[in-house]
Amino acid sequence: MYVVIALVAGACSPRVRPVAPEPVKPPVEKPIVQTQPEVKPVKLPPRQAVIAMILPFGLDHLNPANGYTDVTLKQADLALDYYQGFKLALDSLTAQGYNYKLQVFDSKDVPAYAHSLANNPQIRASDLIVGPVFPDDIKAFTSVSITPRKTIVSPLAPSEPTLFKNPNLVTVIPPLDCHAWAAAEYVNNTLKPKKIFILKSGYSEDNNYIVPFKKAVDSLSKKRIIMNLLTVVHGQLAAIVPQLTTTGQNVFVVPSTDQAFLMVTLKTLDSLAEMYPITLIGHPSWEKFTFLKAELLERLNTHITISDKVNYKAAATITFLRNYHKTYHVEASEFAIKGFDEGLYFGGLLGANTDGLKNLNKNDFTGLHNVFHFTNKPGLGWVNTHVTIYQYANFELKPVQ
């Protein structure tokens, strides 16, 4: 019974087709990617720039038997001040990541010794040579050929590069002909006179200014300005009085540095200034002449050219003076300031790329004492030509342009 019922029940139940199980797919294996460890760039130390500095320390005079004289001590002070200013600049650049090796040599202010230094292997292998300082030493040093061509900086002498005729030389302090040209530009472009009176002392040194000044005026004015040259004796200017005008400026150029001549001649001009408008163009050395009184120069509407005047009220100057005193415990001289400016300029170019020394005309620089604007003169090297026109006003010199 139970069996039949079981069969009937089995016969009456629906038929179900068996379903085959799906094949199990093997897991997909991901390709193994080989990862390279991250390579961090190696920071190389900055390239070391080697600078050779040749200054007149005169260390031989440290010997009591051959002590310093007033002259040699003054030279040693100049050398030390310049070195300290230059080094302070390099220290500042080093803090920015540059790297320098400064080698200092004593020229002793002996031309024969300066000549021998030009053959020193350490100097010849350096990237930049700064010095010697004085013209005779520079001439002796540059007379020796240095191969490959090395940049040689004349740091403090405003000597005409024609004295050395070296294409590797860099003259930082503008020579006198640059002052004469700048004065000529100011006269031609701003004053625009029809005539210029050039008062000569009779000394041949006057021609160092007169020749380039006259050449510049002729070139700039296309010879439209008449130049009247007069050798003045005992301040006598009566011969030119009929040529003066009361309706425009009478422009006088006095290129002399002789005290006796200037005292007499400027006194006569002061008398003429009571009747005739006068503008006086003077020699750049006048700034340092204490015998020339500011009130007289102001009455004569005096203009001079200057290439190294420091604004001691400027923030950059104040910062430098403070840092210099903090470092060396002495006050900075004009030579320290020039050393600092030149250290920043040449050190910066050298630290960034030695090729910068080959294109100084593309790298102007405003320092504490002057602007560096270099012009290449074939066969004579690079010359800084930037000077500023100053005028005496309110008992002091003020820049005109």
C-alpha positions as CSV (number, residue, x, y, z in Angstrom):
1,M,0.0,0.0,0.0
2,Y,2.5,2.3,0.9
3,V,4.4,1.2,-2.0
4,V,1.6,1.8,-4.5
5,I,0.8,5.2,-3.1
6,A,4.4,6.0,-3.5
7,L,4.4,5.0,-7.2
8,V,1.2,6.9,-8.0
9,A,2.5,9.9,-6.3
10,G,5.7,9.6,-8.2
11,A,3.7,9.2,-11.5
12,C,1.6,12.2,-10.9
13,S,4.5,14.7,-9.9
14,P,5.8,17.0,-12.7
15,R,9.0,16.2,-14.5
16,V,12.0,18.4,-13.9
17,R,14.9,18.3,-16.3
18,P,18.2,18.2,-14.6
19,V,20.3,21.4,-15.1
20,A,24.0,20.9,-15.7
21,P,26.1,23.1,-13.4
22,E,28.0,26.0,-15.0
23,P,31.6,25.4,-15.3
24,V,33.7,27.2,-12.8
25,K,36.0,29.8,-14.5
26,P,39.5,30.0,-13.2
27,P,40.3,33.4,-11.7
28,V,41.9,35.9,-14.0
29,E,45.5,36.5,-13.1
30,K,46.5,40.2,-13.3
31,P,49.9,40.8,-14.9
32,I,52.6,41.7,-12.4
33,V,53.8,45.3,-13.0
34,Q,57.4,45.9,-12.0
35,T,57.5,49.3,-10.3
36,Q,60.8,51.2,-10.3
37,P,61.7,52.9,-7.1
38,E,61.4,56.7,-7.2
39,V,64.6,58.3,-8.1
40,K,65.1,61.7,-6.5
41,P,67.4,64.1,-8.3
42,V,70.7,64.5,-6.6
43,K,71.3,68.1,-5.7
44,L,74.9,68.8,-6.7
45,P,76.8,71.4,-4.9
46,P,77.0,74.8,-6.7
47,R,80.0,75.2,-9.1
48,Q,82.9,76.8,-7.3
49,A,84.0,80.0,-8.9
50,V,87.6,81.0,-8.3
51,I,88.5,84.6,-7.9
52,A,92.1,86.0,-7.7
53,M,92.4,89.4,-6.0
54,I,95.6,91.5,-6.3
55,L,95.7,94.4,-3.9
56,P,98.5,96.6,-2.5
57,F,98.6,95.4,1.1
58,G,102.4,95.9,1.3
59,L,102.8,93.2,3.9
60,D,106.6,93.5,3.7
61,H,106.2,96.7,5.7
62,L,105.0,94.7,8.7
63,N,108.7,94.1,9.4
64,P,109.7,96.8,12.0
65,A,112.9,97.3,10.0
66,N,110.9,98.4,7.0
67,G,107.7,99.9,8.5
68,Y,104.8,101.6,6.8
69,T,105.1,105.2,5.7
70,D,102.1,107.4,5.5
71,V,101.7,106.6,1.8
72,T,102.1,102.8,2.1
73,L,99.8,102.7,5.2
74,K,97.1,104.6,3.2
75,Q,97.5,102.0,0.4
76,A,97.2,99.2,2.8
77,D,94.0,100.7,4.3
78,L,92.6,101.0,0.8
79,A,93.4,97.4,0.1
80,L,91.9,96.1,3.4
81,D,88.7,98.2,3.0
82,Y,88.2,97.1,-0.6
83,Y,88.8,93.4,0.3
84,Q,86.4,93.5,3.2
85,G,83.6,95.1,1.1
86,F,84.2,92.6,-1.7
87,K,84.2,89.6,0.7
88,L,81.0,90.8,2.4
89,A,79.3,90.8,-1.0
90,L,80.5,87.2,-1.7
91,D,79.3,86.1,1.7
92,S,75.9,87.5,0.8
93,L,75.9,85.7,-2.5
94,T,77.0,82.5,-0.8
95,A,74.0,82.6,1.4
96,Q,71.9,82.5,-1.8
97,G,73.6,79.2,-2.8
98,Y,76.6,80.3,-4.8
99,N,80.1,79.0,-4.1
100,Y,83.4,80.9,-4.3
101,K,87.1,80.5,-3.6
102,L,88.7,83.9,-3.1
103,Q,92.5,83.9,-3.3
104,V,94.2,87.2,-2.3
105,F,97.7,88.3,-3.4
106,D,99.8,91.3,-2.3
107,S,100.9,93.4,-5.3
108,K,103.2,95.4,-2.9
109,D,102.6,98.4,-5.3
110,V,105.8,97.2,-7.1
111,P,105.3,97.0,-10.9
112,A,108.0,94.3,-11.3
113,Y,106.2,92.2,-8.7
114,A,102.8,92.7,-10.4
115,H,104.4,91.6,-13.6
116,S,105.6,88.4,-11.9
117,L,102.2,87.7,-10.5
118,A,100.8,87.4,-14.0
119,N,102.7,84.2,-14.3
120,N,101.4,82.8,-11.1
121,P,99.6,79.4,-11.9
122,Q,96.9,80.1,-9.3
123,I,96.1,83.4,-10.8
124,R,96.2,82.1,-14.3
125,A,93.8,79.2,-13.4
126,S,91.2,81.5,-11.8
127,D,87.9,82.4,-13.3
128,L,88.2,86.1,-12.6
129,I,91.1,88.4,-11.7
130,V,90.4,91.6,-9.7
131,G,93.3,94.0,-9.6
132,P,96.0,95.3,-9.5
133,V,94.8,98.7,-8.4
134,F,97.3,101.4,-9.5
135,P,98.0,102.2,-13.2
136,D,101.6,101.3,-13.2
137,D,100.9,97.9,-11.6
138,I,98.0,97.3,-14.0
139,K,100.2,98.1,-17.0
140,A,102.9,95.7,-15.8
141,F,100.4,92.9,-15.1
142,T,98.5,93.2,-18.3
143,S,101.6,93.3,-20.4
144,V,101.8,89.5,-19.8
145,S,99.6,87.5,-22.1
146,I,97.2,85.3,-20.1
147,T,95.7,82.3,-22.0
148,P,92.9,81.4,-22.1
149,R,91.6,84.9,-22.0
150,K,90.7,85.9,-18.5
151,T,88.6,88.9,-17.4
152,I,90.8,91.3,-15.5
153,V,89.0,94.0,-13.4
154,S,90.6,97.4,-12.8
155,P,88.6,98.1,-9.7
156,L,89.5,101.6,-8.6
157,A,91.6,103.5,-11.2
158,P,89.7,105.8,-13.6
159,S,92.6,105.4,-16.1
160,E,92.0,105.7,-19.8
161,P,92.1,102.1,-21.2
162,T,94.3,103.4,-24.0
163,L,97.1,103.3,-21.4
164,F,96.9,99.5,-21.2
165,K,95.4,98.4,-24.6
166,N,94.2,95.1,-23.2
167,P,91.0,93.6,-24.6
168,N,90.5,91.6,-21.4
169,L,90.4,94.6,-19.1
170,V,87.2,95.9,-17.4
171,T,87.5,99.5,-16.3
172,V,84.9,100.0,-13.5
173,I,85.5,103.6,-12.7
174,P,84.6,105.8,-15.7
175,P,87.6,107.6,-17.2
176,L,87.7,111.3,-17.8
177,D,86.6,111.1,-21.4
178,C,83.3,109.5,-20.2
179,H,82.7,112.6,-18.0
180,A,83.5,114.9,-20.9
181,W,81.1,113.1,-23.2
182,A,78.3,113.2,-20.5
183,A,78.8,116.9,-20.0
184,A,78.7,117.5,-23.8
185,E,75.4,115.6,-24.0
186,Y,73.9,117.7,-21.3
187,V,75.0,120.9,-22.8
188,N,73.9,119.9,-26.3
189,N,70.5,118.3,-25.4
190,T,69.4,120.4,-22.4
191,L,71.2,123.8,-22.4
192,K,71.3,124.0,-26.3
193,P,73.6,127.1,-26.5
194,K,74.8,128.6,-29.7
195,K,78.2,129.2,-28.3
196,I,80.4,127.6,-25.5
197,F,83.3,129.4,-23.8
198,I,86.1,127.0,-22.8
199,L,88.5,128.7,-20.3
200,K,92.0,127.2,-20.3
201,S,94.6,127.5,-17.6
202,G,97.5,127.0,-19.9
203,Y,98.4,123.6,-18.4
204,S,98.5,120.7,-20.8
205,E,96.4,118.6,-18.4
206,D,93.3,120.6,-19.4
207,N,93.4,118.9,-22.8
208,N,92.6,115.6,-21.2
209,Y,89.1,117.0,-20.8
210,I,88.9,119.6,-23.6
211,V,89.7,117.2,-26.4
212,P,87.0,114.6,-25.7
213,F,84.5,117.3,-24.8
214,K,85.0,119.2,-28.0
215,K,84.9,116.0,-30.1
216,A,81.6,115.1,-28.4
217,V,80.0,118.5,-28.9
218,D,81.0,118.5,-32.6
219,S,79.5,115.1,-33.1
220,L,76.3,115.7,-31.1
221,S,75.6,119.1,-32.6
222,K,76.9,118.3,-36.0
223,K,79.3,121.3,-35.5
224,R,76.4,123.8,-35.1
225,I,77.7,124.9,-31.7
226,I,80.6,127.3,-31.8
227,M,83.4,126.7,-29.2
228,N,85.5,129.7,-28.2
229,L,88.7,128.5,-26.5
230,L,90.5,131.2,-24.4
231,T,93.6,130.8,-22.2
232,V,92.9,133.0,-19.2
233,V,95.7,134.9,-17.5
234,H,95.1,136.4,-14.1
235,G,91.4,136.0,-14.5
236,Q,91.2,138.5,-17.4
237,L,88.0,137.9,-19.4
238,A,87.4,141.3,-20.9
239,A,88.1,140.0,-24.4
240,I,84.9,137.9,-24.4
241,V,82.5,140.2,-22.7
242,P,81.2,141.7,-26.0
243,Q,80.2,138.2,-27.0
244,L,78.1,137.6,-23.9
245,T,74.3,137.8,-23.9
246,T,71.8,139.0,-21.4
247,T,68.8,137.2,-22.8
248,G,70.1,133.6,-22.6
249,Q,72.6,131.4,-20.8
250,N,76.3,131.9,-21.3
251,V,77.8,128.5,-21.0
252,F,81.4,128.3,-19.7
253,V,83.5,125.2,-19.4
254,V,86.4,125.2,-17.0
255,P,88.4,121.9,-17.1
256,S,91.2,123.0,-14.8
257,T,92.0,121.5,-11.3
258,D,94.6,124.1,-10.4
259,Q,93.7,125.9,-7.2
260,A,95.3,129.3,-8.0
261,F,93.8,129.4,-11.4
262,L,90.3,128.5,-10.2
263,M,90.3,130.9,-7.3
264,V,91.0,133.9,-9.6
265,T,89.0,132.8,-12.7
266,L,85.8,131.9,-10.8
267,K,86.0,135.2,-8.9
268,T,85.9,137.0,-12.3
269,L,83.0,134.9,-13.5
270,D,81.2,135.7,-10.3
271,S,81.5,139.4,-11.1
272,L,80.2,138.8,-14.7
273,A,77.3,136.7,-13.3
274,E,75.9,140.0,-11.8
275,M,75.1,141.1,-15.3
276,Y,75.0,138.0,-17.5
277,P,73.2,134.7,-16.9
278,I,76.0,132.1,-16.5
279,T,76.0,128.3,-16.5
280,L,79.4,126.7,-15.5
281,I,80.5,123.2,-16.4
282,G,83.3,122.1,-14.1
283,H,85.8,119.3,-13.7
284,P,84.5,116.1,-11.8
285,S,87.3,116.5,-9.3
286,W,85.8,119.8,-8.0
287,E,83.5,117.8,-5.7
288,K,86.5,117.0,-3.5
289,F,88.0,120.5,-3.5
290,T,87.3,122.2,-0.1
291,F,88.6,125.5,-1.3
292,L,85.7,125.8,-3.7
293,K,82.8,127.3,-1.7
294,A,79.3,126.0,-2.4
295,E,77.7,129.4,-2.4
296,L,80.1,130.6,-5.1
297,L,79.4,127.6,-7.2
298,E,75.7,128.0,-6.7
299,R,75.8,131.6,-7.9
300,L,77.6,130.4,-11.0
301,N,74.9,127.7,-11.7
302,T,77.7,125.2,-11.6
303,H,77.2,121.6,-13.0
304,I,79.7,118.8,-12.6
305,T,79.7,115.1,-13.5
306,I,80.2,112.5,-10.8
307,S,80.5,108.7,-11.1
308,D,80.8,107.6,-7.5
309,K,78.5,109.5,-5.2
310,V,76.8,107.6,-2.4
311,N,73.4,108.4,-1.1
312,Y,73.8,107.8,2.6
313,K,70.1,108.2,3.3
314,A,69.1,105.3,1.0
315,A,67.8,102.2,2.7
316,A,70.2,99.9,0.8
317,T,73.2,102.1,1.9
318,I,72.0,102.1,5.6
319,T,71.7,98.3,5.5
320,F,75.1,97.8,4.1
321,L,76.8,100.2,6.6
322,R,75.1,98.4,9.5
323,N,76.1,95.0,8.2
324,Y,79.7,96.1,7.5
325,H,80.1,97.6,11.0
326,K,78.6,94.5,12.6
327,T,81.0,92.2,10.6
328,Y,84.2,94.2,10.9
329,H,83.6,96.6,13.8
330,V,84.7,99.6,11.8
331,E,83.0,102.2,9.6
332,A,82.9,101.5,5.9
333,S,85.0,103.8,3.6
334,E,84.3,104.6,0.0
335,F,86.6,101.8,-1.0
336,A,84.7,99.3,1.1
337,I,81.5,100.5,-0.7
338,K,83.1,100.1,-4.1
339,G,84.4,96.6,-3.1
340,F,80.9,95.6,-2.1
341,D,79.3,96.8,-5.3
342,E,81.9,95.2,-7.5
343,G,81.7,92.0,-5.4
344,L,77.9,91.8,-5.9
345,Y,78.2,92.5,-9.6
346,F,81.0,90.3,-10.7
347,G,80.4,87.6,-8.1
348,G,76.8,87.4,-9.2
349,L,77.7,87.1,-12.9
350,L,80.4,84.6,-12.2
351,G,78.4,82.5,-9.8
352,A,75.5,82.2,-12.2
353,N,77.4,81.6,-15.4
354,T,81.0,82.4,-16.4
355,D,79.6,83.5,-19.8
356,G,78.0,86.5,-18.1
357,L,81.4,88.1,-18.0
358,K,81.5,88.0,-21.8
359,N,78.4,90.1,-22.2
360,L,78.7,92.9,-19.7
361,N,76.7,95.2,-21.9
362,K,73.6,93.0,-21.3
363,N,74.0,93.2,-17.5
364,D,73.5,96.7,-16.1
365,F,73.7,97.1,-12.3
366,T,72.7,99.7,-9.8
367,G,75.1,99.8,-6.9
368,L,75.5,102.0,-3.8
369,H,78.0,104.3,-5.4
370,N,77.2,104.2,-9.2
371,V,75.4,102.4,-12.0
372,F,77.4,99.9,-14.1
373,H,76.7,100.3,-17.8
374,F,79.6,98.8,-19.8
375,T,80.5,99.5,-23.3
376,N,83.0,97.3,-25.2
377,K,85.8,99.3,-26.9
378,P,87.6,97.1,-29.5
379,G,91.1,96.3,-28.3
380,L,90.6,98.2,-25.0
381,G,88.1,96.0,-23.2
382,W,85.0,97.0,-21.3
383,V,84.5,100.5,-19.9
384,N,81.8,101.7,-17.5
385,T,80.5,104.8,-19.1
386,H,77.8,105.8,-16.6
387,V,78.2,109.2,-14.9
388,T,75.6,111.6,-13.5
389,I,75.2,115.3,-13.9
390,Y,74.9,117.2,-10.6
391,Q,74.1,120.8,-9.9
392,Y,74.9,123.0,-6.9
393,A,71.7,124.1,-5.3
394,N,70.8,125.0,-1.7
395,F,74.4,124.6,-0.7
396,E,74.7,121.0,-1.9
397,L,75.0,118.9,-5.0
398,K,71.8,117.5,-6.4
399,P,71.4,115.1,-9.3
400,V,70.1,116.7,-12.5
401,Q,70.0,113.5,-14.6
